[in-house]
């Protein structure tokens, strides 16, 4: 920095200029302003550097937060999938239980159908036997009716003969 002379110019060490001139004062003021401007520029550069560092830190934090957010979203998706799997598993268990229940019912119905089929066969066999028995009985009834008719006719003939004999005995 240059020193101020008396009469208008800067005083350079070793040079004989008159001290304190208006140009020298102006120069000193400008140099002071320059120093302050340089200090402010240094402070501004320092502040810019700190802000850039903070910005890089924020950028890293943002990237870290985005990565964390992605991880959180993945965890949420995993939990949702787990819940859905639990629901599906519960539904599958329920369906399996129902299938077992219906399988047991089906087995019981098949057994009942088998029993009813056997009873039907037995009933059909009894019906056939009953039909044969009825046919035999009808034959027997027909034979008995014929025998009854013959016996009635024979009885009527005997009755007529007896009546005739009684009339003959009574007329004598």
URQUI-V261406 format. One record per residue. N is the residue number from 1. D_FIRST is the distance of its C-alpha to the first C-alpha in Angstrom with 2 decimals. Layout:
n=N d_first=D_FIRST
n=N d_first=D_FIRST
//
This chain:
n=1 d_first=0.00
n=2 d_first=3.78
n=3 d_first=6.63
n=4 d_first=9.64
n=5 d_first=12.74
n=6 d_first=16.34
n=7 d_first=18.02
n=8 d_first=16.39
n=9 d_first=13.67
n=10 d_first=10.23
n=11 d_first=10.54
n=12 d_first=9.86
n=13 d_first=11.14
n=14 d_first=14.67
n=15 d_first=15.12
n=16 d_first=17.34
n=17 d_first=16.30
n=18 d_first=17.72
n=19 d_first=15.54
n=20 d_first=15.73
n=21 d_first=16.78
n=22 d_first=17.16
n=23 d_first=15.04
n=24 d_first=12.11
n=25 d_first=12.88
n=26 d_first=13.34
n=27 d_first=10.04
n=28 d_first=8.40
n=29 d_first=11.10
n=30 d_first=10.70
n=31 d_first=7.09
n=32 d_first=8.74
n=33 d_first=11.69
n=34 d_first=10.14
n=35 d_first=9.00
n=36 d_first=12.50
n=37 d_first=14.07
n=38 d_first=12.83
n=39 d_first=14.15
n=40 d_first=17.24
n=41 d_first=17.62
n=42 d_first=17.53
n=43 d_first=19.95
n=44 d_first=21.99
n=45 d_first=22.14
n=46 d_first=23.18
n=47 d_first=25.66
n=48 d_first=26.93
n=49 d_first=27.41
n=50 d_first=29.26
n=51 d_first=31.28
n=52 d_first=32.14
n=53 d_first=33.27
n=54 d_first=35.27
n=55 d_first=36.66
n=56 d_first=37.70
n=57 d_first=39.24
n=58 d_first=41.00
n=59 d_first=42.15
n=60 d_first=43.55
n=61 d_first=45.12
n=62 d_first=46.57
n=63 d_first=48.00
n=64 d_first=49.36
n=65 d_first=50.84
n=66 d_first=52.38
n=67 d_first=53.85
n=68 d_first=55.09
n=69 d_first=56.50
n=70 d_first=58.26
n=71 d_first=59.65
n=72 d_first=60.77
n=73 d_first=62.43
n=74 d_first=64.14
n=75 d_first=65.31
n=76 d_first=66.57
n=77 d_first=68.34
n=78 d_first=69.83
n=79 d_first=71.04
n=80 d_first=72.52
n=81 d_first=74.24
n=82 d_first=75.44
n=83 d_first=76.86
n=84 d_first=78.51
n=85 d_first=79.91
n=86 d_first=81.23
n=87 d_first=82.89
n=88 d_first=84.34
n=89 d_first=85.50
n=90 d_first=87.12
n=91 d_first=88.77
n=92 d_first=89.96
n=93 d_first=91.44
n=94 d_first=93.13
n=95 d_first=94.48
n=96 d_first=95.64
n=97 d_first=97.45
n=98 d_first=99.01
n=99 d_first=100.01
n=100 d_first=101.65
n=101 d_first=103.39
n=102 d_first=104.63
n=103 d_first=105.63
n=104 d_first=107.76
n=105 d_first=109.24
n=106 d_first=109.96
n=107 d_first=111.70
n=108 d_first=113.77
n=109 d_first=114.69
n=110 d_first=115.68
n=111 d_first=117.85
n=112 d_first=119.35
n=113 d_first=120.05
n=114 d_first=121.69
n=115 d_first=123.83
n=116 d_first=124.76
n=117 d_first=125.62
n=118 d_first=127.88
n=119 d_first=129.49
n=120 d_first=130.02
n=121 d_first=131.70
n=122 d_first=133.88
n=123 d_first=134.71
n=124 d_first=135.56
n=125 d_first=137.76
n=126 d_first=139.50
n=127 d_first=139.91
n=128 d_first=141.51
n=129 d_first=143.77
n=130 d_first=144.61
n=131 d_first=145.40
n=132 d_first=147.72
n=133 d_first=149.25
n=134 d_first=149.74
n=135 d_first=151.31
n=136 d_first=153.67
n=137 d_first=154.42
n=138 d_first=155.08
n=139 d_first=157.45
n=140 d_first=159.09
n=141 d_first=159.31
n=142 d_first=160.75
n=143 d_first=163.26
n=144 d_first=164.07
n=145 d_first=164.43
n=146 d_first=166.77
n=147 d_first=168.67
n=148 d_first=168.78
n=149 d_first=170.06
n=150 d_first=172.67
n=151 d_first=173.61
n=152 d_first=173.90
n=153 d_first=176.04
n=154 d_first=178.16
n=155 d_first=178.32
n=156 d_first=179.36
n=157 d_first=182.04
n=158 d_first=183.20
n=159 d_first=183.15
n=160 d_first=185.15
n=161 d_first=187.58
n=162 d_first=187.81
n=163 d_first=188.40
n=164 d_first=191.06
n=165 d_first=192.66
n=166 d_first=192.58
n=167 d_first=194.12
n=168 d_first=196.79
n=169 d_first=197.46
n=170 d_first=197.55
n=171 d_first=199.91
n=172 d_first=202.40
//
